[in-house]
Amino acid sequence: MTVPDFQTMNVASHQSKAMILFIMKTLCLLFLLMPTTAAMGQDVDWKTTVGEAVDTLQQYLRFNTTNPPGDVTEASNFLQKLLEKERITVKRYEAAPGKVNLAARLKGTGKAKPLLLLHHMDVVPADASRWDGINPFGGELKDGYIWGRGAIDMKGTGVLQLYAFLTLARQKVPLDRDIIFMAVNDEEIGGTMGTRYMIDHHYEKLDPEYVLDEGGFGSREIFVNGKLVFGISVAEKRALWLRVTARGVAGHGSQPHDQNPNDKLMRALNRLFSTSFPTVPNPVLDALVTKLGKLEPNQFTNAIRQTTVSLTSLRSGVGDPPKANVIPSLAVATLDARLLPGMDAEAFLADVKSRLGDEIEVEVIHPASQSVVTPHDTVMFRALSGAITRHHPDATVVPMIIPYGTDSRMFRLRGAKCYGILPLVLSTALATSIHGDAERIPVDQFETGIRIYYETLLEVAAP
Ligand SMILES: [Zn+2]
């Protein structure tokens, strides 16, 4: 039998007392930091909310807002009525007949600048013959999806935002900043009558600190296969469009000569694409690669990592259809270059010209747009990441630069911090249905989608 060593026991009990005290303090602190269950939406009837959102999206998709012409009168009337039924005041801003923008506002104390929920009502055209018998403007609910042009881009995203917004209104949550729900037109053709118009004519009424827009999404396949990643867009690549022309001497196809413009253009384009384009260090890209490691090789991850150039058109020949036995005097191609933010556009253009050679004329059709990068060490980015990982504990959230354009670029130039995110997990098939065929959104993710927005709004706008 051994005699207990009292001195050791004493020390041990001191240690455990200190440990218990530490745990209690930590728990108290955690409790204080934790949003209350009521505030996180535990008392919201999400089933009913989701039912309403599904019904709203089905109706919203039935308004054909194809752009061009992009008439959103009926679609905007529909949203306006829905908001007014909830006693929320809606302001209409009509840039031109049919080119309507709407803004609805939940008032805060004004302690902080507004938070803007942004979506566009217009959609790209749909080729109904390729939709397997589904009407792109039918708003059909089938096999767990709502089908229609705009189901994801961007009426679906807008409806998820709307029900987070309406839930806040119904819960009468006190806010320390205004939350604005804005529906614009014209995004799909550059935004002149939509966001551009609102920024040029009504910016002082908006003046948001934060904008939540489209751009990013979650995927288990696209970033790293088998790993759930949500990419939140914080910047866009800069589009630079070029027309390149080769001139030569026309002649008979039976007698080849060295002044054929098609030969010149082909050789020049071969030189252009023979080596990859130089890249620039980028902190957003570094953060993404550090968190994810090796990315899945595909066209999306290729485009978000580097400057790219697409050969988008080739025109030549004499007559229509072009004569097979005539050498033309002209060959023209267009190039769509997308530059990473921070890249010197002049130096890039000089590089392109030197690769193409002296014989080729290069004309800038669209100069490199400016690109501002939104920082990702903000309350909003952390709130979004937190809400996403609460609902998807296995998710990794990263900031990213998107290869396509959104209305956020205009708000970023005015100093607003913009984040592009559809808080849903998209398969590759769903992601490619955007601007493609059979666009659809999974209904079983509506609740998480709305709640991620709702919790983010609570954290950023409720004191
Ligand atoms: Zn869109």
Residues whose N, C-alpha, C, O or C-beta is under 5 A from the ligand:
A	BS01	ZN	D153 M154 E214
